[in-house]
Amino acid sequence: MKVGFFGIGSGASADPTVAINLAHHAETAGLESMWTGEHVVFPSPRQPPSPAAPDHPMLHPSTVLAFLAAKTSTIRLGTGIVLIAQRNPLVLAKEMASLDVLSNGRLILGIGAGYLHQEFAALGIPFHERGVRSNEYIEIMRALWNQDQPTFEGRFYQFSEIDAQPRPIQRGGPPIVVGGTSPGALRRAAKYGQGWYGFAMNVDQTASVVERLRDLDGGDQLEISVTPSMRVDAAAIDAFRGVGVDRIISLIPQDESRAKQAIDALVAENANA
């Protein structure tokens, strides 16, 4: 099982010293990847469905991962997830190609349409368009990464006679992992992604999603990543493996000392699974 952890650049690890210490510890311990999330703003005061208090610190994904790319050499760097519908896709393509170059091809690009309607309102982006924008924006990024003379004619963006260098290190661009469990998200993963990511899932929920993906054209080829909703021990790893999971991305505590202990325990449990 590939094993990583979620939460770098958020909460206590928004402190650069803590982030460096955790990244070094995870790489030395043998974790495959570390993952960061994204929210540009939180509603204040906190309102549903916000996942965190308004004063919760969260660094920008490519900023913290580029910073940690310079401090590490082997551990993969994942976005879990970039809120693609909130972004200018040409700028995002440049941002992520740059990160892939700076990390020597270690980026895993997790994307999602988003769910925090207050955030979309603050950014001036229609919440109801997030799905169709996500699909188009993936196509735009791949055009910029792969076409010799990038051109695109879509609903939201049109361009020709442009180029954007450097291209990503990884052939075809960094692998795209699509998050979410809605029908639209699963169709997006099957059509556009190399992987699917489920957050705070138990084994039964994961098994159900994997079955739904297998019913979609291309869905049976996806790498399956999950952040479990329960403690990750050897039995849990075996259970997730049994329903088709390829990567566990475990939540770790905010406290640095406890986070390091959790990383060590995760490596040990994976070895025993």
N, C-alpha and C positions, 0 to 999 in steps of 0.2 A: 504494500500500500504506500502510495506517495503521501507524505505527511507535512503539513505546514501549519502556520498559526495566523490568526486574524487579529487585527487591532493595532498594527504598527502605525505610529503617527497620530494616534487618537488618545485622548485622556492623558494619563501620565506619560505615555511615550510620545506625546507632542513635544516634550522636552528633548532637545537634540542629544543631550548626553545619555538619557535613558534609551532613546531610540537606537543610538550606536551600540550601547551595551547589550541590548536585547538582540540586535541584528548579529553582532559578533557571537553571542552565546548560541543563537539558533544555528548559525552556520557551522560553528565548531561542533555542536552536538549532532549535526547531520541532518537537520531538517531540509526538506526539498524546497520550500517556498515560504515567503511571508507576504501578507496581504493587508492592504489598507482600504478603507471605505471613502465615501465622498458625500458631503453635504456642504453646499455653499453657505446657506443660512439655516437657522432653526427659528421657528416661531417663538416669540417672547411676549407674554408668558407662554410656557409650554402648553401645547394643544395636541390632541390626537390628529394624525397618527405619528407625531414626531417621536423618533426613537431615543431622544436625549434632551437634557435640559439646555436652555439657550446659551448657558455659559460653558458648555462642554467644548473643549478645544479639539479641533480636527484639522490637521494640516492638509494642504492641497495634494492630491495623489501623486502627480508627476514630480512635484517639488520634493516631497519626502523620499520618494523612491529613487530619484536621481542623487539626492544627498547620500542615501544609504548604498547606492550602487558604487559610489566612490570609496566606501568604507568596507566593502565585501568583495568577494570574487566569484563565488559559485552559487550561492542561494538564489533561487528564482524570485522575481518581484511581481506580485500580482495586485491588480486593482479589483477590489471586491465590494462595490462595483463603481465604475465611472457612470455618471448619469448622462448618457449620451444625448438624450433629447433636449437637454438644457444647454448644449454646447454648439458653437459654430463648428461644423464637421471638418472644414479645411484647416482651421486652427488646431483642432484636436488631432487630426492626422499628423500635422507637423510636430505637435507636442509629443505624441506617442512614438513617432519615428525617431525623434531626438532622444527620448528615453531609451529606446531599444539600442540605439548606437552607443550611448554613454554607458549602458550596462553590458555591452558586448553580447547583445541578443538574449538577455535574460527576462524580458518582459512577457507576462501573461496578461492580456487585456480583457478583464472582466467588465462587461457593460450591462446596463439595465435601463429600462424606460423611466423608472422613478415612480414614486407613490405619494410624495409629500406635496400636496396641492398648494400649501402656503408658500413653499419654495418656488414653485413654478410661477405663482402670482407675483412674487417679488421680482423675479427675473423677466417678467413680461412675456412668458411663453405659454401658449394655450395648453392647459392640462389635457384636454381631450385629444390633442394631436400627438401626444407623446409616443404612441405606438408607431404610427406611420412615419413620424420623424426618425425614430430609431432605425427603422428598416432602411430608409433612404440614406441616412448618415453612414451606416455601415458600408453601403455600396459606394458612397463618395470616398470614404477612407481607402477602400480597396482599390478604387480607380487611381487615386493619387499615389498609392504605394506600388502599383504594378503596371500601369499602362506607360508605354514609352512616351506617348503624348496624351496626357490625361484630358479626357473630355467627359462631360456628364450633362444630361438633360433630365431634370427631375421636377417635382412639384415645388420644392422649396429653393433649390439651387441649380444653377446652370453655369457651366464654364467650358472654355476651350482655350487653346493657345497659351497654356500655362505649364509650369512644372514646379515641383517642390522637392528640393534636395536637402539633406541626404535621405535616401530611402532606408527603410529599416534593415537591420542586419539579417533578421530571420527571413528566409525566402517566403515571399507572399505576404509578409507582414507578421506581426506578433499574433499568436493564436488568440482568437476571440472566443471568450467564454460568456455565455448569455445567462444572466440571472433571472429568476422569477418562476412562478408556477402557474400563471394564468395561461389560458389557451394561446393567446397571442405570443407570450414569451416562449412557450414551447415550440410553436411554429417558427419563431424567429431563430431559436437555437438550432432547430433541425435544418433550416434553409441556409443560414448564414454562419453558424458557429462551428468551431472545432470542439467545443465543450459546453456543458451546462453546469450551473452553480446553484445549489439550494442552500438557503441560510436558515439556521435554527430548525432543522428537520430531524424527526425521529426516523427509525428504520422503516416503519410501515408507511409513513408519508413518502419517504424516498422511493420505496418499492413501487408505490402507486404512480409516481411521476415517471420513473424509468419505464414502466409499462406503457404509459401514455406516449412517451418519446418514441418507443419502439414501433408504435402504430403510425408514426409519421415518416415520410420519405426522408431518409438521411439521419433520422433520430437514433438509429441503432449504431451509428458510427461515432457518437459523441463520447468524449472523455467526461466522466461524471465526477463532480466535486461537491462536497457537502460540508457545511459547518453543523455539527450535531447539536441538538438541543439538550443533550445529556452529557454526563461525564464520559470522557473517551478513555476506555480501558481496552484490554486485549479482546474481551468478549464483544464489546461494541464494534471494534475494528473488524473482527471476523463477521459480525452480523451485517455491517454495511458492505463489506466485500461480497457477501453472499447475495446481495440484491443488485450488484453491478457497480458499486462505487469504486472509483479509481484513486481518488484523493480525499483525505480528511483534512479540513482546515479548521483547527480547533481554536475556540475562543480562549484567551488567556487572561489571568487577573491583571488589574491595573497596576498593582504594586510591583516594583521591579524585582524584588527578591522572590516574591511568590510567582511572578511570571517566569523567572528562570527555573524555579522548581517545577512548574507546570510543563515547561519545554522538556526538561530532563525526563519527567514522568512519561510524557507523550512518546519520546524516543524509545524508552524502555518498554512501554506497553506495545508499541508497534513491533519491536523485536520479538516479543512473546506471543504475538497474535498468530 
